[in-house]
Amino acid sequence: MSKVTIFGAGYVGVPTGAHFARTHRVTIYDPDTEKIDTIRKVVNNESDELHIHEKDLIELLRENRQNICLTSDITQALKDPEFIFIAVGTPPNEKGRANLKYVCSAAEEIASNLKNECIILNKSTVPPGTAYLVQNIIKKGLKSNVKFAVGSCPEFLAEGTAVEDLRTPDRIVYGCDDPEALDKITRFFTFLQRRDSLCPMTTLSSELTKYAANAMLATKISFMNSLALLCDTIGANIREVQDGIGRDQRIGSKFLNASMGYGGSCFPKDTQAIAEYAVLNEVPLSIIESTIKINHDTTRYFYKKIVEDFNGDLTNKNFVLWGIGFKARTDDLRESKPVEIARNLMDNGAHVHIYDTVAGALTNFKRENPTYEGKYTLYNEQYEMFSNEIDGLIIGNEHEKFRNPDLEKLESMRHKNVYDGKNILNNFLIKNLTRLKFQYKSVGKDSVVNGLDRSKLVNFLLDKYMD
Ligand SMILES: NC(=O)c1ccc[n+]([C@@H]2O[C@H](COP(=O)([O-])OP(=O)(O)OC[C@H]3O[C@@H](n4cnc5c(N)ncnc54)[C@H](O)[C@@H]3O)[C@@H](O)[C@H]2O)c1
């Protein structure tokens, strides 16, 4: 059992701390006393509400409470840790570069307060080289002659499934250039995870691996989104193409869903950050620049599909939006595509009726969008808002509750439009919708509704392919 301190009680820090506490003694430190108090109340069974929504997290915190200490006091946080994990935010600045100010202030606090030998690992997503920067800051600010090593241990959990992702990760990537420290990190993780999931490497490779993973996943999505546009144009169905290529094990079936674009706290930020980092290093990654551009274009493409149904005039139009979180089962609205769509609709005169399965997502929307007050209404029930004043239903995320809508309850809509931003309705349902005179639009499946113009394609081939 090791003593661990986690810097940052956010979407990464709290689940990671609760997970480590299965076999280690963990202190979660955050200067935000409100967050620490919120977690403490949950751990002590005085409340059931955390500041972040994460499946099974409350249970895990309570299960391991005897190994968890919560504090906003830096002296207590750095009393005697053997490992420190920095899991503070690295939000993008206006140039798309990761802002390292929170990482650096964590390093300064460590330097001023560290009293015993320790390994410091960065869990935050950072530009390669940051561990060396942290090392320098600590070395410069250290008050005593304490031995320490700095490395990298990027996090790959996904919000909504963080607890399960931490319990059964595909791999644990960590890097440290000090071989003795690297061995100690390996031992730390062997208490927690399968040995074959451990993936030790150099510090720089570990830091780059995180950016590379997110850039690759985002690129898969953008690749499918650009194919989806081609599908709409020629009459193919992106879902069928997805199935066809996804069964090829060399390609894999995950992250191939065409949709209105990816969002969230990681993909947009990390793709932008690695693209910018590569440009600054004079090795531009044009493939990732395209990934980012396609993502913006796809959202615009989907939004245009809505607006064109009203000849560009959304005044006094009412839309229902199911799912405001950037994905199902999260209250995190950072770079959420449904939020972007909602704001565009409201900017153009529409009123948006918003439902999400996560109450915290609605609360966050209200808090983060004060200037839109009066232009939207929030609901805790999925069908409550349907009436003869509704002009369209937009599916914003992939929650299973949205996959099989109760069509009878949608019948009252003034304009029977269903816009499937996540491509989650199956062909059978789409056919049912069209039979009931609903118009259905998505990304890459226009042919399911519109059929296929074979003669147009034949003429195209005759015209362009007969040298
Ligand atoms: N959210 C995700 O799904 C996810 C997944 C993998 C990696 N990451 C990366 O992990 C990092 C953390 O992300 P997050 O979503 O948990 O952020 P978050 O904003 O939810 O939490 C960050 C926390 O750090 C705290 N903090 C700021 N300065 C601090 C300091 N000096 N000492 C201690 N705590 C401090 C803040 O108060 C906040 O509670 C980011 O770099 C992010 O890119 C996030």
The ligand as an SDF file (V2000), in Angstrom:
LIG
                    3D

 44 48  0  0  0  0  0  0  0  0999 V2000
  -12.4490   14.8760  -18.3660 N   0  0  0  0  0  0  0  0  0  0  0  0
  -12.0040   13.8360  -19.0170 C   0  0  0  0  0  0  0  0  0  0  0  0
  -12.7540   13.0000  -19.5100 O   0  0  0  0  0  0  0  0  0  0  0  0
  -10.5180   13.6260  -19.1630 C   0  0  0  0  0  0  0  0  0  0  0  0
  -10.0540   12.3870  -19.6280 C   0  0  0  0  0  0  0  0  0  0  0  0
   -8.6760   12.1970  -19.7500 C   0  0  0  0  0  0  0  0  0  0  0  0
   -7.8000   13.2330  -19.4610 C   0  0  0  0  0  0  0  0  0  0  0  0
   -8.2960   14.4390  -19.0410 N   0  0  0  0  0  0  0  0  0  0  0  0
   -7.3330   15.4940  -18.7040 C   0  0  0  0  0  0  0  0  0  0  0  0
   -7.1830   15.5050  -17.2900 O   0  0  0  0  0  0  0  0  0  0  0  0
   -6.9960   16.8440  -16.8140 C   0  0  0  0  0  0  0  0  0  0  0  0
   -8.0660   17.1790  -15.7940 C   0  0  0  0  0  0  0  0  0  0  0  0
   -9.3170   17.1790  -16.4530 O   0  0  0  0  0  0  0  0  0  0  0  0
  -10.6910   17.2570  -15.6550 P   0  0  0  0  0  0  0  0  0  0  0  0
  -11.7740   17.0470  -16.6560 O   0  0  0  0  0  0  0  0  0  0  0  0
  -10.6260   16.3800  -14.4580 O   0  0  0  0  0  0  0  0  0  0  0  0
  -10.6640   18.7890  -15.1800 O   0  0  0  0  0  0  0  0  0  0  0  0
  -11.6370   19.4900  -14.1410 P   0  0  0  0  0  0  0  0  0  0  0  0
  -11.7120   20.8990  -14.5540 O   0  0  0  0  0  0  0  0  0  0  0  0
  -12.8790   18.6840  -13.9540 O   0  0  0  0  0  0  0  0  0  0  0  0
  -10.8250   19.3900  -12.7590 O   0  0  0  0  0  0  0  0  0  0  0  0
   -9.6260   20.0400  -12.5180 C   0  0  0  0  0  0  0  0  0  0  0  0
   -9.5340   20.3520  -11.0210 C   0  0  0  0  0  0  0  0  0  0  0  0
   -8.2340   20.8370  -10.7130 O   0  0  0  0  0  0  0  0  0  0  0  0
   -8.3820   21.7600   -9.6610 C   0  0  0  0  0  0  0  0  0  0  0  0
   -7.1390   22.5590   -9.5400 N   0  0  0  0  0  0  0  0  0  0  0  0
   -6.7630   23.6680  -10.2220 C   0  0  0  0  0  0  0  0  0  0  0  0
   -5.5540   24.0820   -9.7900 N   0  0  0  0  0  0  0  0  0  0  0  0
   -5.1610   23.2020   -8.8370 C   0  0  0  0  0  0  0  0  0  0  0  0
   -4.0020   23.0990   -8.0270 C   0  0  0  0  0  0  0  0  0  0  0  0
   -2.9910   23.9530   -8.1050 N   0  0  0  0  0  0  0  0  0  0  0  0
   -3.9170   22.0780   -7.1430 N   0  0  0  0  0  0  0  0  0  0  0  0
   -4.9210   21.1870   -7.0370 C   0  0  0  0  0  0  0  0  0  0  0  0
   -6.0460   21.2260   -7.7860 N   0  0  0  0  0  0  0  0  0  0  0  0
   -6.1630   22.2470   -8.6630 C   0  0  0  0  0  0  0  0  0  0  0  0
   -9.6100   22.5540  -10.0290 C   0  0  0  0  0  0  0  0  0  0  0  0
  -10.1640   23.2170   -8.9180 O   0  0  0  0  0  0  0  0  0  0  0  0
  -10.5150   21.4310  -10.5660 C   0  0  0  0  0  0  0  0  0  0  0  0
  -11.3410   20.9120   -9.5300 O   0  0  0  0  0  0  0  0  0  0  0  0
   -7.0200   17.7170  -18.0700 C   0  0  0  0  0  0  0  0  0  0  0  0
   -5.7110   17.9230  -18.5120 O   0  0  0  0  0  0  0  0  0  0  0  0
   -7.7860   16.8870  -19.0650 C   0  0  0  0  0  0  0  0  0  0  0  0
   -7.4360   17.1870  -20.3880 O   0  0  0  0  0  0  0  0  0  0  0  0
   -9.6280   14.6470  -18.8700 C   0  0  0  0  0  0  0  0  0  0  0  0
  1  2  1  0
  2  3  2  0
  2  4  1  0
  4  5  1  0
  4 44  2  0
  5  6  2  0
  6  7  1  0
  7  8  2  0
  8  9  1  0
  8 44  1  0
  9 10  1  0
  9 42  1  0
 10 11  1  0
 11 12  1  0
 11 40  1  0
 12 13  1  0
 13 14  1  0
 14 15  2  0
 14 16  1  0
 14 17  1  0
 17 18  1  0
 18 19  2  0
 18 20  1  0
 18 21  1  0
 21 22  1  0
 22 23  1  0
 23 24  1  0
 23 38  1  0
 24 25  1  0
 25 26  1  0
 25 36  1  0
 26 27  1  0
 26 35  1  0
 27 28  2  0
 28 29  1  0
 29 30  1  0
 29 35  2  0
 30 31  1  0
 30 32  2  0
 32 33  1  0
 33 34  2  0
 34 35  1  0
 36 37  1  0
 36 38  1  0
 38 39  1  0
 40 41  1  0
 40 42  1  0
 42 43  1  0
M  CHG  2   8   1  16  -1
M  END
$$$$
